[in-house]
């Protein structure tokens, strides 16, 4: 159970919270519930205008705390994220635009086509400056670098220790310029859905479920390399995604921040007792380091 006793208490309170949101926002459920790692989503319809929507209920933590703030900023900029219709700051409950849950980007059979779509979504999202109040990549990078020596002692293989040390060195080169863009942080193929048929976004691919932070766009590339992993495609995907950030963006910065994402995953896994790297993460690092 995520978040221990707090997570259990949140789960126990979900029926009452859902009933309250349905009542206060004038909604009725019109389909089966959906859930992922950390949220319950109910397909709903608004009584007032018959508009389909999605009621998202989740425990507010460090990662989800800025979601409504980010969605508002992207919405005001028309930047390709799911629309926020209502938000309860006390509980974190959100009423969102309903997308077509039957058409995730992960279902597009051609992986290169999916990467191209995600690259275009990425470019729109990171064009927006981060609003004040979000967690920052600067703080995250500092914590990662401070924790690296401990994590290195947990790895059993000398070559893996060298690989992780090189990831940390690359991160150290860019950590002093952490950036100020609004980042999604979890932009993989299942977090991009097609717009709902019959709406003005029917032909658009739309990002959802951000874990937002303020930082450098290069920190966004890793999920698209790791999701639907194919070692032979790592460099092609990296080039396509970094190119989407614009001709003025430094590819070496993107490489360094992506290696920083590899390091972040190593740190997480080491806290859970892992003594080796995930094979796909190690392969991404090796290929970006030219090994």
SULSUL-V744201 format. One record per backbone hydrogen bond with DSSP energy under -1.0 kcal/mol. CO is the residue of the C=O (numbers start at 1). NH is the residue of the N-H. If there is no record, write none. Layout:
[[CO;NH] [CO;NH]]
This chain:
[[1;4] [3;6] [3;7] [4;8] [5;9] [6;10] [7;11] [8;12] [9;13] [11;14] [13;17] [14;18] [15;19] [16;20] [17;21] [18;22] [19;23] [20;24] [21;25] [22;27] [26;47] [28;45] [34;41] [39;36] [40;57] [41;34] [42;55] [43;30] [44;53] [45;28] [46;50] [51;46] [53;44] [54;96] [55;42] [56;94] [57;40] [61;65] [64;67] [66;70] [67;71] [68;72] [69;73] [70;74] [71;75] [72;76] [73;77] [74;79] [80;207] [83;97] [86;95] [88;92] [93;88] [94;56] [95;85] [95;86] [96;54] [99;101] [100;103] [103;194] [104;107] [105;108] [110;114] [111;115] [112;116] [113;117] [114;118] [115;119] [116;120] [117;121] [118;122] [119;123] [120;124] [121;125] [122;126] [125;128] [128;182] [135;214] [136;140] [137;141] [138;142] [139;143] [140;144] [141;145] [142;146] [143;147] [144;148] [147;151] [148;152] [149;153] [151;154] [157;161] [158;162] [159;163] [160;164] [161;165] [162;166] [163;167] [164;168] [165;169] [166;170] [167;171] [168;172] [169;173] [171;174] [171;175] [174;177] [180;130] [181;215] [183;213] [184;211] [186;188] [188;191] [189;106] [191;208] [192;105] [193;206] [194;100] [196;199] [199;202] [201;204] [204;195] [206;193] [207;82] [213;183] [214;137] [215;181] [216;219] [217;220] [222;225] [222;226] [223;227] [230;233] [233;237] [234;238] [235;239] [236;240] [237;241] [238;242] [239;243] [240;244] [243;246] [246;249] [250;254] [251;255] [252;256] [253;257] [254;258] [255;259] [256;260] [257;261] [258;262] [259;263] [260;264] [261;265] [262;266] [263;267] [264;268] [265;269] [266;270] [267;271] [268;272] [269;274] [270;273] [275;156] [278;282] [279;283] [280;284] [281;285] [282;286] [283;287] [284;288] [285;289] [286;291]]
